Amino acid sequence: MTKLLTKQQWLEKNFIGMCWQVKYLHIITLTLSLLILGIPKAYAHDRSESFSKWLWQDNGDLTVSLSVLAREATPLVPSSRSNSHQALSTALVKHFADNVSVFSSQDLSTNTEHTQVTCTLAAKPQSINAQQGYLRLEANFQCPKNTKSITMNIGLFQQQAKNHVHYAMFSKASNGEQAEYFFSQNVSSHNIDLSVQSLQQTSTTLKQVVISHIELGIEHIVFGFDHLLFLFGILLVARSLVELAWLVTGFTIGHSISLAFAVLGYVSPNILLVEAFIGFSIFILACEVMLRHNNSGAILSFVLLAPILIALIKILSGEQLSFALGLGFMAIFSYSYLNLSHRQEKMNYRIKALLTSLFGVVHGFGFASSFLSMGYSGDNLFWKLVTFNIGVEVGQIFILLLSIVVFTLFKKVFKESYIKQTANIMVMTLASMGMFWFLTRLA
């Protein structure tokens, strides 16, 4: 009995070391399983969005420009076909024609389905140039010249993503008046009165804008699985609540700055590279925990060489040199971060927060990706930026507090050996999902 007990104690004591010996097999197996199963990619935001700008002419012409992240269109292409930019653009054009309609009414007092006239497409919607990672198209609707109001029906991506939200900015060429409208599964239609100075009366109010963007910020965190895993990674890396507070503060400052710079147009990051880096940042946090229990050489070498190898492959496949250089920077930064944190285990909290803020900068560009094609103007831009960021912080604080409570209760209920096992599983999950997102977003 004593011998058996000694063996059990030995197993518990050495469980971490045993687990790390097979960690590479676990991580590789999990990552390959995710790739083979073809689990839908959880990108920087689980919230699905698209944007359009509409311009009304008094002669009845209604021009629209639609912009959407290319990844949103991937469900439109059959799995047996290539997800090339051309295939996605073609699928988006057809999807737009099938799910967007405009009706004209010539009498405001009898604005019903029986009195409305369909505004016809003047020609097939055309794909136009867009920044990398996006798809754009333009279309033109022809309405009667004496139109008094129009009804816009937009059901884009509702079958592919039930939480999809479409933002439509409507403008009148005659006086430059603008108004914004939201479309979702619950609100798929808006009636727009085209009489003089009428748009602001029917558009979304500032109060609604503030509330909706706070909610949007919260949802980007709560339902953005990669951002959630990054926060969990910070929890695992932090050795105390004080260090956790510093790390979260650094992350918050970093993503707030980059979010503002991207939305205000001072920088225009490569969205594909940003999202790949977000996935890789999760992998890096997992590696930071691994370095506490394992040989640093293999881990650091992999972190340095993996992005460089992919960069070389991208160059050979005709990718732009700037994209490959971005991957090279990712490799050098990640290697330097891990090497520094490994050599200085008791690093000053302020320095650690500064390093974490650099990860925050990347995640902030991810937060800003949905704003890059909105084209907001005036005070609305300020309020949307501020309230969205507030929503992000509220969601972040909620998740962290909830996680701390759960971890505290878990420690009180379960034995230390189970806690170590759970921590190991979480680290391997972080590493696998981070590498999965990194690879699929570069594909």
TORKOL-4160 file (C-alpha; in steps of 0.2 Angstrom, whole numbers, padded with zeros to 4 digits, m for minus):
443
<pt num="1" X="0000" Y="0000" Z="0000"/>
<pt num="2" X="0014" Y="0012" Z="0004"/>
<pt num="3" X="0023" Y="0007" Z="m0012"/>
<pt num="4" X="0007" Y="0011" Z="m0022"/>
<pt num="5" X="0004" Y="0028" Z="m0013"/>
<pt num="6" X="0022" Y="0033" Z="m0016"/>
<pt num="7" X="0020" Y="0029" Z="m0035"/>
<pt num="8" X="0004" Y="0039" Z="m0035"/>
<pt num="9" X="0013" Y="0054" Z="m0026"/>
<pt num="10" X="0027" Y="0052" Z="m0039"/>
<pt num="11" X="0015" Y="0053" Z="m0053"/>
<pt num="12" X="0006" Y="0069" Z="m0047"/>
<pt num="13" X="0023" Y="0077" Z="m0043"/>
<pt num="14" X="0029" Y="0073" Z="m0060"/>
<pt num="15" X="0013" Y="0075" Z="m0070"/>
<pt num="16" X="0018" Y="0092" Z="m0078"/>
<pt num="17" X="0035" Y="0085" Z="m0084"/>
<pt num="18" X="0027" Y="0070" Z="m0091"/>
<pt num="19" X="0014" Y="0080" Z="m0100"/>
<pt num="20" X="0026" Y="0092" Z="m0108"/>
<pt num="21" X="0036" Y="0077" Z="m0115"/>
<pt num="22" X="0021" Y="0073" Z="m0126"/>
<pt num="23" X="0014" Y="0091" Z="m0129"/>
<pt num="24" X="0021" Y="0092" Z="m0146"/>
<pt num="25" X="0011" Y="0077" Z="m0152"/>
<pt num="26" X="m0005" Y="0084" Z="m0143"/>
<pt num="27" X="m0003" Y="0101" Z="m0151"/>
<pt num="28" X="0000" Y="0094" Z="m0169"/>
<pt num="29" X="m0014" Y="0081" Z="m0167"/>
<pt num="30" X="m0026" Y="0094" Z="m0162"/>
<pt num="31" X="m0021" Y="0107" Z="m0175"/>
<pt num="32" X="m0022" Y="0094" Z="m0189"/>
<pt num="33" X="m0039" Y="0088" Z="m0183"/>
<pt num="34" X="m0046" Y="0105" Z="m0184"/>
<pt num="35" X="m0039" Y="0107" Z="m0201"/>
<pt num="36" X="m0045" Y="0091" Z="m0208"/>
<pt num="37" X="m0062" Y="0093" Z="m0200"/>
<pt num="38" X="m0064" Y="0110" Z="m0208"/>
<pt num="39" X="m0071" Y="0118" Z="m0193"/>
<pt num="40" X="m0077" Y="0136" Z="m0199"/>
<pt num="41" X="m0064" Y="0149" Z="m0196"/>
<pt num="42" X="m0067" Y="0160" Z="m0181"/>
<pt num="43" X="m0059" Y="0176" Z="m0186"/>
<pt num="44" X="m0056" Y="0191" Z="m0177"/>
<pt num="45" X="m0074" Y="0194" Z="m0174"/>
<pt num="46" X="m0088" Y="0182" Z="m0173"/>
<pt num="47" X="m0100" Y="0196" Z="m0177"/>
<pt num="48" X="m0104" Y="0195" Z="m0196"/>
<pt num="49" X="m0105" Y="0212" Z="m0204"/>
<pt num="50" X="m0106" Y="0221" Z="m0221"/>
<pt num="51" X="m0107" Y="0239" Z="m0226"/>
<pt num="52" X="m0114" Y="0249" Z="m0241"/>
<pt num="53" X="m0115" Y="0267" Z="m0247"/>
<pt num="54" X="m0131" Y="0272" Z="m0256"/>
<pt num="55" X="m0132" Y="0288" Z="m0267"/>
<pt num="56" X="m0149" Y="0295" Z="m0272"/>
<pt num="57" X="m0151" Y="0306" Z="m0288"/>
<pt num="58" X="m0167" Y="0316" Z="m0291"/>
<pt num="59" X="m0169" Y="0308" Z="m0308"/>
<pt num="60" X="m0172" Y="0291" Z="m0300"/>
<pt num="61" X="m0154" Y="0284" Z="m0301"/>
<pt num="62" X="m0149" Y="0275" Z="m0285"/>
<pt num="63" X="m0131" Y="0269" Z="m0284"/>
<pt num="64" X="m0124" Y="0257" Z="m0271"/>
<pt num="65" X="m0106" Y="0252" Z="m0266"/>
<pt num="66" X="m0105" Y="0236" Z="m0255"/>
<pt num="67" X="m0090" Y="0231" Z="m0245"/>
<pt num="68" X="m0087" Y="0216" Z="m0235"/>
<pt num="69" X="m0073" Y="0206" Z="m0228"/>
<pt num="70" X="m0068" Y="0192" Z="m0240"/>
<pt num="71" X="m0070" Y="0179" Z="m0227"/>
<pt num="72" X="m0089" Y="0183" Z="m0225"/>
<pt num="73" X="m0091" Y="0177" Z="m0243"/>
<pt num="74" X="m0083" Y="0160" Z="m0241"/>
<pt num="75" X="m0099" Y="0151" Z="m0236"/>
<pt num="76" X="m0107" Y="0157" Z="m0253"/>
<pt num="77" X="m0094" Y="0146" Z="m0263"/>
<pt num="78" X="m0097" Y="0127" Z="m0263"/>
<pt num="79" X="m0084" Y="0117" Z="m0254"/>
<pt num="80" X="m0079" Y="0108" Z="m0270"/>
<pt num="81" X="m0074" Y="0125" Z="m0278"/>
<pt num="82" X="m0059" Y="0136" Z="m0276"/>
<pt num="83" X="m0060" Y="0150" Z="m0263"/>
<pt num="84" X="m0050" Y="0162" Z="m0275"/>
<pt num="85" X="m0054" Y="0180" Z="m0275"/>
<pt num="86" X="m0063" Y="0178" Z="m0292"/>
<pt num="87" X="m0074" Y="0164" Z="m0286"/>
<pt num="88" X="m0078" Y="0174" Z="m0270"/>
<pt num="89" X="m0082" Y="0190" Z="m0280"/>
<pt num="90" X="m0093" Y="0180" Z="m0292"/>
<pt num="91" X="m0103" Y="0172" Z="m0278"/>
<pt num="92" X="m0105" Y="0189" Z="m0269"/>
<pt num="93" X="m0112" Y="0197" Z="m0285"/>
<pt num="94" X="m0125" Y="0183" Z="m0287"/>
<pt num="95" X="m0129" Y="0184" Z="m0268"/>
<pt num="96" X="m0132" Y="0203" Z="m0269"/>
<pt num="97" X="m0144" Y="0201" Z="m0284"/>
<pt num="98" X="m0154" Y="0188" Z="m0275"/>
<pt num="99" X="m0155" Y="0196" Z="m0258"/>
<pt num="100" X="m0156" Y="0215" Z="m0261"/>
<pt num="101" X="m0171" Y="0224" Z="m0268"/>
<pt num="102" X="m0178" Y="0242" Z="m0269"/>
<pt num="103" X="m0196" Y="0247" Z="m0271"/>
<pt num="104" X="m0202" Y="0265" Z="m0276"/>
<pt num="105" X="m0218" Y="0273" Z="m0270"/>
<pt num="106" X="m0225" Y="0289" Z="m0278"/>
<pt num="107" X="m0238" Y="0293" Z="m0264"/>
<pt num="108" X="m0232" Y="0294" Z="m0246"/>
<pt num="109" X="m0250" Y="0292" Z="m0240"/>
<pt num="110" X="m0253" Y="0275" Z="m0248"/>
<pt num="111" X="m0236" Y="0267" Z="m0246"/>
<pt num="112" X="m0241" Y="0249" Z="m0247"/>
<pt num="113" X="m0235" Y="0233" Z="m0257"/>
<pt num="114" X="m0249" Y="0236" Z="m0269"/>
<pt num="115" X="m0243" Y="0254" Z="m0273"/>
<pt num="116" X="m0225" Y="0251" Z="m0274"/>
<pt num="117" X="m0215" Y="0249" Z="m0290"/>
<pt num="118" X="m0199" Y="0238" Z="m0291"/>
<pt num="119" X="m0183" Y="0248" Z="m0294"/>
<pt num="120" X="m0174" Y="0238" Z="m0307"/>
<pt num="121" X="m0155" Y="0234" Z="m0308"/>
<pt num="122" X="m0148" Y="0244" Z="m0323"/>
<pt num="123" X="m0135" Y="0231" Z="m0326"/>
<pt num="124" X="m0127" Y="0216" Z="m0317"/>
<pt num="125" X="m0118" Y="0222" Z="m0302"/>
<pt num="126" X="m0099" Y="0223" Z="m0305"/>
<pt num="127" X="m0085" Y="0218" Z="m0294"/>
<pt num="128" X="m0072" Y="0233" Z="m0291"/>
<pt num="129" X="m0055" Y="0234" Z="m0284"/>
<pt num="130" X="m0054" Y="0233" Z="m0265"/>
<pt num="131" X="m0040" Y="0233" Z="m0252"/>
<pt num="132" X="m0033" Y="0216" Z="m0248"/>
<pt num="133" X="m0044" Y="0205" Z="m0238"/>
<pt num="134" X="m0060" Y="0214" Z="m0244"/>
<pt num="135" X="m0073" Y="0212" Z="m0258"/>
<pt num="136" X="m0082" Y="0226" Z="m0266"/>
<pt num="137" X="m0096" Y="0228" Z="m0279"/>
<pt num="138" X="m0106" Y="0242" Z="m0287"/>
<pt num="139" X="m0123" Y="0242" Z="m0293"/>
<pt num="140" X="m0136" Y="0254" Z="m0300"/>
<pt num="141" X="m0155" Y="0254" Z="m0297"/>
<pt num="142" X="m0167" Y="0263" Z="m0309"/>
<pt num="143" X="m0182" Y="0270" Z="m0300"/>
<pt num="144" X="m0196" Y="0281" Z="m0307"/>
<pt num="145" X="m0192" Y="0300" Z="m0307"/>
<pt num="146" X="m0207" Y="0305" Z="m0297"/>
<pt num="147" X="m0202" Y="0294" Z="m0282"/>
<pt num="148" X="m0207" Y="0301" Z="m0265"/>
<pt num="149" X="m0200" Y="0286" Z="m0255"/>
<pt num="150" X="m0191" Y="0270" Z="m0257"/>
<pt num="151" X="m0191" Y="0254" Z="m0247"/>
<pt num="152" X="m0174" Y="0245" Z="m0246"/>
<pt num="153" X="m0174" Y="0226" Z="m0242"/>
<pt num="154" X="m0157" Y="0219" Z="m0238"/>
<pt num="155" X="m0155" Y="0201" Z="m0232"/>
<pt num="156" X="m0137" Y="0198" Z="m0235"/>
<pt num="157" X="m0129" Y="0183" Z="m0227"/>
<pt num="158" X="m0144" Y="0180" Z="m0216"/>
<pt num="159" X="m0144" Y="0161" Z="m0221"/>
<pt num="160" X="m0125" Y="0160" Z="m0218"/>
<pt num="161" X="m0124" Y="0170" Z="m0202"/>
<pt num="162" X="m0139" Y="0173" Z="m0191"/>
<pt num="163" X="m0131" Y="0187" Z="m0182"/>
<pt num="164" X="m0126" Y="0196" Z="m0198"/>
<pt num="165" X="m0128" Y="0215" Z="m0197"/>
<pt num="166" X="m0128" Y="0226" Z="m0212"/>
<pt num="167" X="m0124" Y="0245" Z="m0211"/>
<pt num="168" X="m0131" Y="0256" Z="m0225"/>
<pt num="169" X="m0126" Y="0274" Z="m0227"/>
<pt num="170" X="m0139" Y="0283" Z="m0237"/>
<pt num="171" X="m0135" Y="0300" Z="m0245"/>
<pt num="172" X="m0145" Y="0312" Z="m0256"/>
<pt num="173" X="m0135" Y="0320" Z="m0270"/>
<pt num="174" X="m0146" Y="0336" Z="m0271"/>
<pt num="175" X="m0141" Y="0342" Z="m0253"/>
<pt num="176" X="m0128" Y="0330" Z="m0246"/>
<pt num="177" X="m0140" Y="0324" Z="m0232"/>
<pt num="178" X="m0135" Y="0307" Z="m0225"/>
<pt num="179" X="m0143" Y="0294" Z="m0214"/>
<pt num="180" X="m0137" Y="0277" Z="m0208"/>
<pt num="181" X="m0148" Y="0262" Z="m0207"/>
<pt num="182" X="m0146" Y="0245" Z="m0199"/>
<pt num="183" X="m0152" Y="0228" Z="m0206"/>
<pt num="184" X="m0152" Y="0212" Z="m0197"/>
<pt num="185" X="m0162" Y="0196" Z="m0196"/>
<pt num="186" X="m0175" Y="0205" Z="m0186"/>
<pt num="187" X="m0175" Y="0221" Z="m0196"/>
<pt num="188" X="m0173" Y="0217" Z="m0215"/>
<pt num="189" X="m0182" Y="0232" Z="m0222"/>
<pt num="190" X="m0182" Y="0251" Z="m0220"/>
<pt num="191" X="m0193" Y="0264" Z="m0228"/>
<pt num="192" X="m0185" Y="0280" Z="m0233"/>
<pt num="193" X="m0194" Y="0297" Z="m0236"/>
<pt num="194" X="m0185" Y="0306" Z="m0249"/>
<pt num="195" X="m0194" Y="0323" Z="m0246"/>
<pt num="196" X="m0182" Y="0338" Z="m0242"/>
<pt num="197" X="m0173" Y="0337" Z="m0225"/>
<pt num="198" X="m0182" Y="0321" Z="m0220"/>
<pt num="199" X="m0168" Y="0308" Z="m0218"/>
<pt num="200" X="m0163" Y="0313" Z="m0201"/>
<pt num="201" X="m0181" Y="0310" Z="m0195"/>
<pt num="202" X="m0181" Y="0292" Z="m0201"/>
<pt num="203" X="m0163" Y="0287" Z="m0198"/>
<pt num="204" X="m0155" Y="0279" Z="m0183"/>
<pt num="205" X="m0154" Y="0292" Z="m0168"/>
<pt num="206" X="m0137" Y="0296" Z="m0159"/>
<pt num="207" X="m0144" Y="0287" Z="m0144"/>
<pt num="208" X="m0147" Y="0271" Z="m0154"/>
<pt num="209" X="m0130" Y="0273" Z="m0162"/>
<pt num="210" X="m0122" Y="0274" Z="m0144"/>
<pt num="211" X="m0131" Y="0259" Z="m0137"/>
<pt num="212" X="m0129" Y="0249" Z="m0153"/>
<pt num="213" X="m0110" Y="0252" Z="m0153"/>
<pt num="214" X="m0108" Y="0248" Z="m0135"/>
<pt num="215" X="m0117" Y="0232" Z="m0138"/>
<pt num="216" X="m0106" Y="0229" Z="m0153"/>
<pt num="217" X="m0090" Y="0231" Z="m0143"/>
<pt num="218" X="m0096" Y="0219" Z="m0130"/>
<pt num="219" X="m0101" Y="0206" Z="m0143"/>
<pt num="220" X="m0084" Y="0208" Z="m0151"/>
<pt num="221" X="m0076" Y="0202" Z="m0135"/>
<pt num="222" X="m0089" Y="0190" Z="m0128"/>
<pt num="223" X="m0092" Y="0181" Z="m0145"/>
<pt num="224" X="m0075" Y="0184" Z="m0153"/>
<pt num="225" X="m0067" Y="0167" Z="m0148"/>
<pt num="226" X="m0049" Y="0171" Z="m0153"/>
<pt num="227" X="m0049" Y="0187" Z="m0142"/>
<pt num="228" X="m0057" Y="0176" Z="m0128"/>
<pt num="229" X="m0043" Y="0164" Z="m0129"/>
<pt num="230" X="m0030" Y="0178" Z="m0129"/>
<pt num="231" X="m0038" Y="0184" Z="m0113"/>
<pt num="232" X="m0037" Y="0166" Z="m0106"/>
<pt num="233" X="m0019" Y="0166" Z="m0111"/>
<pt num="234" X="m0015" Y="0182" Z="m0101"/>
<pt num="235" X="m0023" Y="0174" Z="m0086"/>
<pt num="236" X="m0012" Y="0158" Z="m0088"/>
<pt num="237" X="0004" Y="0169" Z="m0090"/>
<pt num="238" X="0000" Y="0181" Z="m0076"/>
<pt num="239" X="0008" Y="0175" Z="m0059"/>
<pt num="240" X="m0002" Y="0186" Z="m0048"/>
<pt num="241" X="m0017" Y="0198" Z="m0049"/>
<pt num="242" X="m0006" Y="0213" Z="m0049"/>
<pt num="243" X="0003" Y="0206" Z="m0064"/>
<pt num="244" X="m0014" Y="0202" Z="m0072"/>
<pt num="245" X="m0019" Y="0220" Z="m0069"/>
<pt num="246" X="m0004" Y="0227" Z="m0077"/>
<pt num="247" X="m0005" Y="0215" Z="m0092"/>
<pt num="248" X="m0023" Y="0219" Z="m0095"/>
<pt num="249" X="m0020" Y="0238" Z="m0094"/>
<pt num="250" X="m0006" Y="0236" Z="m0107"/>
<pt num="251" X="m0017" Y="0226" Z="m0119"/>
<pt num="252" X="m0031" Y="0239" Z="m0117"/>
<pt num="253" X="m0019" Y="0254" Z="m0120"/>
<pt num="254" X="m0012" Y="0245" Z="m0136"/>
<pt num="255" X="m0028" Y="0240" Z="m0144"/>
<pt num="256" X="m0037" Y="0257" Z="m0140"/>
<pt num="257" X="m0023" Y="0266" Z="m0149"/>
<pt num="258" X="m0022" Y="0255" Z="m0164"/>
<pt num="259" X="m0041" Y="0255" Z="m0165"/>
<pt num="260" X="m0042" Y="0274" Z="m0165"/>
<pt num="261" X="m0028" Y="0276" Z="m0178"/>
<pt num="262" X="m0035" Y="0263" Z="m0190"/>
<pt num="263" X="m0053" Y="0270" Z="m0189"/>
<pt num="264" X="m0047" Y="0288" Z="m0191"/>
<pt num="265" X="m0037" Y="0283" Z="m0207"/>
<pt num="266" X="m0019" Y="0286" Z="m0200"/>
<pt num="267" X="m0014" Y="0268" Z="m0204"/>
<pt num="268" X="m0021" Y="0255" Z="m0216"/>
<pt num="269" X="m0015" Y="0238" Z="m0210"/>
<pt num="270" X="m0016" Y="0222" Z="m0220"/>
<pt num="271" X="m0031" Y="0213" Z="m0213"/>
<pt num="272" X="m0025" Y="0195" Z="m0218"/>
<pt num="273" X="m0009" Y="0198" Z="m0209"/>
<pt num="274" X="m0017" Y="0206" Z="m0194"/>
<pt num="275" X="m0029" Y="0191" Z="m0192"/>
<pt num="276" X="m0015" Y="0179" Z="m0194"/>
<pt num="277" X="m0005" Y="0188" Z="m0181"/>
<pt num="278" X="m0019" Y="0187" Z="m0169"/>
<pt num="279" X="m0020" Y="0168" Z="m0170"/>
<pt num="280" X="m0001" Y="0167" Z="m0168"/>
<pt num="281" X="m0002" Y="0179" Z="m0153"/>
<pt num="282" X="m0012" Y="0165" Z="m0144"/>
<pt num="283" X="0000" Y="0152" Z="m0149"/>
<pt num="284" X="0014" Y="0163" Z="m0142"/>
<pt num="285" X="0006" Y="0165" Z="m0125"/>
<pt num="286" X="0004" Y="0146" Z="m0124"/>
<pt num="287" X="0023" Y="0144" Z="m0128"/>
<pt num="288" X="0027" Y="0157" Z="m0114"/>
<pt num="289" X="0019" Y="0145" Z="m0102"/>
<pt num="290" X="0027" Y="0130" Z="m0110"/>
<pt num="291" X="0044" Y="0138" Z="m0108"/>
<pt num="292" X="0042" Y="0137" Z="m0089"/>
<pt num="293" X="0042" Y="0118" Z="m0089"/>
<pt num="294" X="0052" Y="0113" Z="m0105"/>
<pt num="295" X="0068" Y="0115" Z="m0115"/>
<pt num="296" X="0067" Y="0133" Z="m0123"/>
<pt num="297" X="0078" Y="0129" Z="m0138"/>
<pt num="298" X="0065" Y="0119" Z="m0148"/>
<pt num="299" X="0050" Y="0131" Z="m0144"/>
<pt num="300" X="0060" Y="0146" Z="m0148"/>
<pt num="301" X="0067" Y="0139" Z="m0164"/>
<pt num="302" X="0049" Y="0134" Z="m0170"/>
<pt num="303" X="0042" Y="0151" Z="m0166"/>
<pt num="304" X="0056" Y="0159" Z="m0176"/>
<pt num="305" X="0056" Y="0147" Z="m0191"/>
<pt num="306" X="0038" Y="0144" Z="m0194"/>
<pt num="307" X="0033" Y="0161" Z="m0200"/>
<pt num="308" X="0049" Y="0163" Z="m0210"/>
<pt num="309" X="0046" Y="0147" Z="m0219"/>
<pt num="310" X="0028" Y="0152" Z="m0223"/>
<pt num="311" X="0035" Y="0169" Z="m0229"/>
<pt num="312" X="0047" Y="0160" Z="m0241"/>
<pt num="313" X="0033" Y="0150" Z="m0247"/>
<pt num="314" X="0022" Y="0166" Z="m0250"/>
<pt num="315" X="0036" Y="0174" Z="m0260"/>
<pt num="316" X="0038" Y="0159" Z="m0271"/>
<pt num="317" X="0019" Y="0159" Z="m0274"/>
<pt num="318" X="0020" Y="0177" Z="m0280"/>
<pt num="319" X="0014" Y="0185" Z="m0264"/>
<pt num="320" X="0019" Y="0203" Z="m0261"/>
<pt num="321" X="0036" Y="0206" Z="m0253"/>
<pt num="322" X="0028" Y="0217" Z="m0240"/>
<pt num="323" X="0017" Y="0203" Z="m0234"/>
<pt num="324" X="0032" Y="0191" Z="m0232"/>
<pt num="325" X="0041" Y="0205" Z="m0223"/>
<pt num="326" X="0026" Y="0206" Z="m0211"/>
<pt num="327" X="0028" Y="0188" Z="m0207"/>
<pt num="328" X="0047" Y="0190" Z="m0204"/>
<pt num="329" X="0043" Y="0204" Z="m0192"/>
<pt num="330" X="0031" Y="0193" Z="m0183"/>
<pt num="331" X="0044" Y="0179" Z="m0181"/>
<pt num="332" X="0057" Y="0191" Z="m0175"/>
<pt num="333" X="0045" Y="0200" Z="m0163"/>
<pt num="334" X="0038" Y="0184" Z="m0156"/>
<pt num="335" X="0055" Y="0176" Z="m0154"/>
<pt num="336" X="0062" Y="0191" Z="m0145"/>
<pt num="337" X="0047" Y="0192" Z="m0133"/>
<pt num="338" X="0048" Y="0174" Z="m0128"/>
<pt num="339" X="0066" Y="0174" Z="m0126"/>
<pt num="340" X="0066" Y="0190" Z="m0115"/>
<pt num="341" X="0051" Y="0184" Z="m0104"/>
<pt num="342" X="0060" Y="0167" Z="m0102"/>
<pt num="343" X="0076" Y="0174" Z="m0097"/>
<pt num="344" X="0069" Y="0187" Z="m0085"/>
<pt num="345" X="0055" Y="0177" Z="m0076"/>
<pt num="346" X="0053" Y="0191" Z="m0063"/>
<pt num="347" X="0052" Y="0205" Z="m0076"/>
<pt num="348" X="0046" Y="0222" Z="m0070"/>
<pt num="349" X="0027" Y="0223" Z="m0072"/>
<pt num="350" X="0028" Y="0239" Z="m0082"/>
<pt num="351" X="0040" Y="0232" Z="m0095"/>
<pt num="352" X="0029" Y="0216" Z="m0096"/>
<pt num="353" X="0014" Y="0228" Z="m0099"/>
<pt num="354" X="0023" Y="0237" Z="m0112"/>
<pt num="355" X="0026" Y="0221" Z="m0122"/>
<pt num="356" X="0008" Y="0215" Z="m0120"/>
<pt num="357" X="0003" Y="0232" Z="m0127"/>
<pt num="358" X="0011" Y="0228" Z="m0143"/>
<pt num="359" X="0000" Y="0212" Z="m0144"/>
<pt num="360" X="m0014" Y="0224" Z="m0140"/>
<pt num="361" X="m0010" Y="0235" Z="m0155"/>
<pt num="362" X="m0012" Y="0220" Z="m0167"/>
<pt num="363" X="m0029" Y="0215" Z="m0159"/>
<pt num="364" X="m0034" Y="0233" Z="m0160"/>
<pt num="365" X="m0032" Y="0232" Z="m0179"/>
<pt num="366" X="m0043" Y="0217" Z="m0178"/>
<pt num="367" X="m0056" Y="0226" Z="m0169"/>
<pt num="368" X="m0055" Y="0240" Z="m0182"/>
<pt num="369" X="m0057" Y="0229" Z="m0197"/>
<pt num="370" X="m0076" Y="0231" Z="m0197"/>
<pt num="371" X="m0074" Y="0250" Z="m0197"/>
<pt num="372" X="m0062" Y="0251" Z="m0211"/>
<pt num="373" X="m0075" Y="0252" Z="m0225"/>
<pt num="374" X="m0089" Y="0262" Z="m0216"/>
<pt num="375" X="m0084" Y="0279" Z="m0221"/>
<pt num="376" X="m0092" Y="0288" Z="m0207"/>
<pt num="377" X="m0091" Y="0307" Z="m0205"/>
<pt num="378" X="m0094" Y="0320" Z="m0192"/>
<pt num="379" X="m0098" Y="0318" Z="m0174"/>
<pt num="380" X="m0105" Y="0300" Z="m0177"/>
<pt num="381" X="m0087" Y="0294" Z="m0180"/>
<pt num="382" X="m0081" Y="0300" Z="m0164"/>
<pt num="383" X="m0096" Y="0293" Z="m0154"/>
<pt num="384" X="m0095" Y="0276" Z="m0163"/>
<pt num="385" X="m0077" Y="0275" Z="m0160"/>
<pt num="386" X="m0078" Y="0279" Z="m0141"/>
<pt num="387" X="m0094" Y="0269" Z="m0137"/>
<pt num="388" X="m0087" Y="0254" Z="m0147"/>
<pt num="389" X="m0071" Y="0254" Z="m0137"/>
<pt num="390" X="m0081" Y="0256" Z="m0121"/>
<pt num="391" X="m0091" Y="0241" Z="m0125"/>
<pt num="392" X="m0074" Y="0231" Z="m0129"/>
<pt num="393" X="m0068" Y="0236" Z="m0111"/>
<pt num="394" X="m0085" Y="0231" Z="m0103"/>
<pt num="395" X="m0084" Y="0214" Z="m0111"/>
<pt num="396" X="m0066" Y="0212" Z="m0107"/>
<pt num="397" X="m0068" Y="0216" Z="m0088"/>
<pt num="398" X="m0084" Y="0205" Z="m0087"/>
<pt num="399" X="m0074" Y="0190" Z="m0095"/>
<pt num="400" X="m0059" Y="0192" Z="m0084"/>
<pt num="401" X="m0069" Y="0194" Z="m0068"/>
<pt num="402" X="m0080" Y="0179" Z="m0072"/>
<pt num="403" X="m0064" Y="0169" Z="m0076"/>
<pt num="404" X="m0056" Y="0174" Z="m0060"/>
<pt num="405" X="m0071" Y="0168" Z="m0050"/>
<pt num="406" X="m0072" Y="0152" Z="m0059"/>
<pt num="407" X="m0053" Y="0148" Z="m0057"/>
<pt num="408" X="m0054" Y="0153" Z="m0038"/>
<pt num="409" X="m0069" Y="0141" Z="m0035"/>
<pt num="410" X="m0060" Y="0128" Z="m0045"/>
<pt num="411" X="m0045" Y="0129" Z="m0034"/>
<pt num="412" X="m0055" Y="0127" Z="m0019"/>
<pt num="413" X="m0065" Y="0112" Z="m0025"/>
<pt num="414" X="m0052" Y="0101" Z="m0034"/>
<pt num="415" X="m0035" Y="0094" Z="m0030"/>
<pt num="416" X="m0019" Y="0101" Z="m0036"/>
<pt num="417" X="m0016" Y="0087" Z="m0048"/>
<pt num="418" X="m0033" Y="0090" Z="m0057"/>
<pt num="419" X="m0029" Y="0109" Z="m0057"/>
<pt num="420" X="m0012" Y="0105" Z="m0066"/>
<pt num="421" X="m0021" Y="0093" Z="m0078"/>
<pt num="422" X="m0033" Y="0107" Z="m0082"/>
<pt num="423" X="m0020" Y="0120" Z="m0085"/>
<pt num="424" X="m0011" Y="0108" Z="m0096"/>
<pt num="425" X="m0026" Y="0105" Z="m0107"/>
<pt num="426" X="m0029" Y="0124" Z="m0108"/>
<pt num="427" X="m0012" Y="0127" Z="m0114"/>
<pt num="428" X="m0012" Y="0114" Z="m0127"/>
<pt num="429" X="m0029" Y="0120" Z="m0133"/>
<pt num="430" X="m0022" Y="0138" Z="m0134"/>
<pt num="431" X="m0007" Y="0132" Z="m0144"/>
<pt num="432" X="m0018" Y="0121" Z="m0156"/>
<pt num="433" X="m0031" Y="0134" Z="m0159"/>
<pt num="434" X="m0019" Y="0148" Z="m0161"/>
<pt num="435" X="m0009" Y="0138" Z="m0174"/>
<pt num="436" X="m0025" Y="0133" Z="m0182"/>
<pt num="437" X="m0031" Y="0151" Z="m0184"/>
<pt num="438" X="m0013" Y="0156" Z="m0190"/>
<pt num="439" X="m0012" Y="0143" Z="m0204"/>
<pt num="440" X="m0030" Y="0145" Z="m0210"/>
<pt num="441" X="m0030" Y="0164" Z="m0211"/>
<pt num="442" X="m0014" Y="0163" Z="m0221"/>
<pt num="443" X="m0021" Y="0150" Z="m0233"/>
